[in-house]
């Protein structure tokens, strides 16, 4: 009876451990920052890989990528890191799967390549000093200028005509 | 000359209604249970009863410079769904962008800055699902300090971000200096 209870507990423990394992494995690889404007650089880190086993291979897959990136530096917190420059990346979410130098998997992580800065979402037509106001101001200035020129020409002609008479 | 003077005056004092500004800085996202995320489906309509918005939604991505695309200015009543991101109701942040105004006056998201926490946003998808979101907060951000991570980042919960322009219109740049961002979470 006691042995059965122990066996039962062990089975529950193994089952629970199996359930938790994928989550633990996911944390072995990190990408920082998790979002970057296109053209930015992210740092890929496999935290549990031993540098003595050799370089880590980061397999990057996403909207327009399927490439391997080799680790270049030892990470401050342990493991190995590589920098990834995202110029030319299509916008979207990418997955990074890391393999340690000894061939073991170090899990995976995701990062997102986003547009740069904010959105140009306005024409200025409702705002004081907006585009429409500027167009009206410029057109008004031009018309005023043309009118003034016409007036000067008219006055000159009248004076000239008066001088001849 | 009379017309010119009139236009000059109009240029100095035209359209005295700038877009509304948010009442306070954006609150953090509400903690919501991820629930059952929907599969991917293209959004076709967005409705925001509090500010009388009912708009068609078309897919957008980014322009050649890597900036978020917006629907063309000659279609100011249409909103754009950021296609490389999540679709509304999917796990992660769905992003919808719309003009605050066009050359002719207010556009689809002119009143976005008036939204308050708790206001409802409904998005209809091409699969017939209508996803309901509640506003968590509204923020105004200079475009060079746009909160990229909060807008495009994501998690297990289905959230929505609405973006438009705000702040002062810079004549030299031909653009507004700020973006208004509405943060919302799925409630149904």
Interface residues (C-beta under 8 A of the other chain):
Chain A: X33 X34 X35 X36 X37 X38 X39 X63 X90 X91 X92 X93 X112 X114 X115 X116 X117 X118 X119 X120 X121 X122 X123 X124 X125 X126 X127 X128 X129 X130 X131 X132 X133 X134 X135 X136 X137 X138 X139 X140 X141 X142 X143 X144 X145 X146 X147 X148 X151
Chain B: X1 X3 X4 X5 X6 X7 X8 X9 X10 X11 X12 X13 X14 X15 X16 X17 X18 X19 X61 X62 X65 X66 X67 X68 X70 X73 X76 X82 X84 X85 X97 X98 X99 X100 X101 X102 X103 X104 X105 X106 X107 X109 X110 X141 X143 X144 X146 X148 X149 X151 X152 X153 X154 X163 X164 X165 X168 X169 X171 X174 X175 X176 X178 X179
